[in-house]
Amino acid sequence: MPRPASLELSDATLAAAMTLVGLVGMTYASLTMRQPFAMLPGMDGALTAGVLGFGFALLHGLRYRDVVRMLVPVVGVQIAGCIVHHESIIAIIGLELVVVGGIGVVLAAVLHRLERVSSDEVASPA
């Protein structure tokens, strides 16, 4: 059985920063480009592969920071695809950052809540 996912404070900070940078990138792309999120099916598939791979790695108990490092080659392929197909790099990478960072923020909040509940149970035995 895989060990439960763990997030340290630095991982939660990384997730929040990634979400913020992704939101800024998506906003910039939306304001400055005509159709930044009109993607070819291949780019949509690359985004899906990145997010699904990220989720599966977390489900197997890998640390958040390690899983983010594992996404670097996928992001490299996405950037190459954006260049070849003349897609918006800022919009694609911003969307990936929002999803991956958002999952990290939610995971950090859930794990923090679970730790607090379990420490309350240990502190006050019935």
Secondary structure, DSSP 8 states (H G I E B T S, - for coil): --------HHHHHHHHHHHHHHHHHHHHHHHHSSSTT---HHHHHHHHHHHHHHHHHHHTT--HHHHHHHTHHHHHHHHHHHHHHT--HHHHHHHHHHHHHHHHHHHHHHHHHHHHHHHHHHHS--
